[in-house]
Amino acid sequence: MLALEALGWALTDEKRAERLLSLTGLTPDRLRHGLDDRSVQAAVLEFLANYEPDLIAAADALNTTPETLVAAARELNA
């Protein structure tokens, strides 16, 4: 659930959304059809974890901590 909320947050900004697609290699179609795929969810959280300003802003917007987002990415990759 956290990964989906993070994706929603990431897509609220056009430049950030473009960067997400560019850096993760995901496509809009893959996002639409892969929301329940752990690898897609992990890619979104890793995208945030790799850019501290977005990580902190996302954690704040989602009422969580950066550490929780990073831990969720690790768990999805396990």
Secondary structure, DSSP 8 states (H G I E B T S, - for coil): -HHHHHHHHHTTSHHHHHHHHHHH---HHHHHH-TT-HHHHHHHHHHHHTSHHHHHHHHHHTTS-HHHHHHHHHHHH-
